[in-house]
């Protein structure tokens, strides 16, 4: 990837809330749908700040000045997306049926999540931002935009999606870097952590995973049941995550091994039948997305694709279904 060209795009394609016409009249919504839309956009404002925190950490961890500048621009993007989402929540609050606050499960998840990304190896942060961006871009934002189906949402989402396309391209680039030999050599050269620090990292991860299940269920999956009842986009996003986890190099990373092992056990006809719900709860995901979502033919094809090709394929998925 040409990082210099990407940085030019990051700086060129900045925009502000004033670039949107907030005087557009919202499409009439039922009471139930108005409440849902306002809450979903409110929660989106919090999700975008979590994404910004991940990019901040990645910017601090890299030694490449161009990459650091790219991540700094992504933090600005996510802060702007958060502000837009909060304003969209207010925009669709036509009848003021109730006050809207961040989902308490999102609030409970935030601190453990930030603790993990600050204390675990950078490839873990990259894995989480990759998963989060795929969920947000391929599934949640598109489905919410289609559900709202009016000019205000479409204009805002067009600009947000332009930013997110840059983010996904860099996400795949970073996953590729962290699965490569250079990062492996750097990781091998790092001094071993004291047992106390290792225990702290393990407990931080366990705490985060404990809060992950209700967070994903209430903030991602429940909205998708209304905005994308077929579940197709959700499965599409998770299929790409699973295929990425099968790619040579990625499979060797400890966190990928952990997730892959849980999925392998879940899909075992004997182990899965007995311990399936427990295994799904362990990684904080519903069973429907822990089951194998790809064919062996797809796995072989994706294994032979470059990370740039994988990014292009993910971006193309935004126009499917």
N, C-alpha and C positions, 0 to 999 in steps of 0.2 A: 504493500500500500504506500502511496505517495503521501506522507504525512504533511509535507509542506503545502501541497495542494489542498489537503483536508483542512488545514488551519486557515488558509485563504477563504475557503467556503464557510467555515465557522464564523469568521469575522464579517464576511460579506452578507451573510443571510440572517443577521440579527434583526429583531423587530421589537416593537413595544405594544403594550395594550392599546395605545392610542391609534394603532394601525387598524383596529377593528371598529366597526360602527355599532356601538352599543345601544343605539336608538331603535334597532330593528325590533318589531313587536314579536314576542314569542308565540309559537304555534299553540293553540288551545290544548291543554292536557286535562285528563280526568284528575280528580283529587288524588287517587292512588298513584297515578303516574307522575304528577307534579311533585309529590312528596318523595317518590323514589328518585327522580332525576336530580332534585336539589340535594338529596343525601349523597347520591353517587358522585356528583361533581364536588361536593364538600370533601368526601373521602379521597377523591382523586387529588385534591390540593395537598393532602398529607402524603399520599403515595409519591407524588413528584418530589417532595422534599426529601424523602428517604432515598430516592434515586440520586438526588443531588449530593447527599452525604456520601454515597458510594463513589461518585465521581471525584469528590473532594479527596477521599482517601487514596484513590488511584493516582490522582495528581501528586499527592505528597510522596507516594511510594516510587514513582518513576524518576529516573535520573536524566531522561531525555527532555531537553527544554521545549522542544516542539510539542511533544506529547503532553507535557505538563500544561502548556498553554491551551491545547485542545480540551483537556479535562477541565481547566478553569472556565472555558467558554461553555462547557456542558453544565457546570454548576449554575452559571447564569441562566442557561436555557431552562433548567428545571425549576429555578426560582420563579422565572417568568410563567412557566406552565402552571405552577402552583397558584400564582396570582390570578391567572386567567380562569382556572377551574373554580376558584373561590368566587370570582365575579360572575361566572356562569351560574353557579349555585344561587346567587342572589338574583340574577337576571330572570331565572325561571321561577323564582319564588313570588308568583303573581298574587296569590291569595293569602299568603302568610299563614298557612295552616298550622305550622309549628316552627319552633326554632331548630336550627341545624348545627350540630357539633360533630367533630370528628368521631367516627366509630370508636368506642372504648377499646375494642380489640386491636385496632390500629395503634392507638395510644400505648396500650400495654406492650405491643410488639416492638415499638420504635427503639426504646432504650436497649433492650437485649440485642437487637439487630445491630445497632451502631457499635455496641461493645464488641460483638463478634468481628465485625469488619475492621475494627481498629487493632485487634490483638491476634488475628490469625493470618497466615501467609497471604500475599496479595492474590494468588490464584483463586482463593476462596471468594474474595470480594468480586473478582472478575466473573466467577461462576454465578454469583447471585445477581449481579447487574445484568448479565446475559439473560438469565431466566426471567427476571423482572421486566426487562425491556421487551422480550418476546411476548410475555403475557399482556403487557400494557398495549403494545403496538399492534400485534396481530389479532388480539382478542378483545380486550376491554374497551379501548378507545373507539375502535371501529364499530363495535356493537352498540355502544352508547350513542355514538353519532347517528347511526342508522335508526335507533329507537326514538331519539329526539326528533330527527328529520325536519329541521328548519334551517333557515339561512344563517342565523347567529352561530349555531353549533358547527355548521359546515365550514364557515369561514375560519373559525377558531381552530378546528381540527386540521384544516389544510395546512395552516402555519405550524401547528404543533407536530404534525406528521412529517413535515419537511425537516424539522430539527431531529425528530426521532430516527429518521433514516440515516442521518450522520452518526447518531449514537450507536445504532445497530452495526453499522460498518466498522466502527472502532471496537465495539464489543467483540466481534468475531476476530478482529486483528489481535486483540489482547489475549483471547483464549488461545489463538494460534501461537502467540509468543510464549505463554505460560506452559504450553505443551511441547515446546521446543528444547533443543539441547542446551542452548545458552542459559535459559532459566534453570534447567536441571543442574547444570554445573554450578550456577550461583547458589542454588538451594543446598547442594551437597557441601559447598564450602562454608556454609553458615555454621557457627558454633552451636552445639546442642543446647537446648533450653533446660534450665534447672527443672527438676521434677515439680517444684511448686508452681512454676510458670506454666508447665504443661498441664497440670491439674486445673489451673485457672482457665486456660484456654478451653479445655474439655468441658468444664462446668458452664462457661459462657456459651458454648455451642449447644449444650443440653438445654440450658435455659431458653435460648432463642428458639430451638425446635419445639419446646413445650408451648410457647406462645404462638408459634407459626400456624398450627392447625386452626385455631379459632380465627386468626387473622385472615388466612386464605379463605376460609369458609364464609366468613361474614363480609369481607371487603372485596374479594374477587369472585368467588363462585356463586354466592347468592345473587348479586347483581346480574351475572351472566345468565342465570335461570330465567330472568325476566327479559333481558335485552337480546339474548341469543339462545332461545329455548331448545334449539336443535343441538347445542353444545359443539357444533362442528368447528368453530373458530378456536375454542378452548382446546379441543383435542389436537387441532393443527399446531398450536403453539407448543404443547407438551410433546408432541411427536418430534418436533425439531430439537427440543432439548434432549430427548432420549437419543436421537440419532447423533447429536453432537457428542454425547457421552460415550458413544461407541467408536468415535474417531481415534485412530492411532495417536498416541501421545496424550490425548485428553484422558484416556482410560487409566493412565499411570498416575495421575494426580490423586493424592489421598482422599480428597473430598469426593471426587468422581467415583473412586473405588467404593466408598461408603454408600453412595446413592445407588450405584449399579448393583452392589451386593444386596441391598434391600429389595430392589426391583426384581433381581433374580430369584430371591427367596419368595417374594410375593407371588411371582408367576409360576413357581414350582407347584405342580398339581397336588402334592401332599402337604408341603409346608404352608403353601398359600391358603389351603382350605382351613387349616387349624389356626395359623397365626396371621393371616392376611390383614384383618382389621388393625391388629397391634403394629404390624410393620408399616402400614399406611400412616398410622398415627405417629410413628417414630419419626418420619420425615415430614409430617405436617400436611399431607396431601390426601384427598379423597381417593378411594380405591379405583375409580374410573380412570384416573390419569396415572396411576401406578402400574396398571396392566400394560403389557407391551402393545404399542400403538403403531408399529412399523412392520413391514415385511422384511425378510432377509434380502430380497432384491433391492429394497430401498437402502438398507444398511450398507450393502456392498457399494451401491452407487455413491452414497454420501461419504463413505470412507475414502473414495478416490477423488473427491472434490477438494479443491483448495479452500482455504478459509474465506478468501474473497468471493469465490463461487458460492459458498454456503451463505454468505451475507446477501449476495444478489438473490439467491433463492428465497431467503427469508423475506426480503423486501418485496419480491414478486407476490408472496403469499398475501400481502396486504390488499391485493385486488381480487383475491379469490372469494368465492361463496358470497 
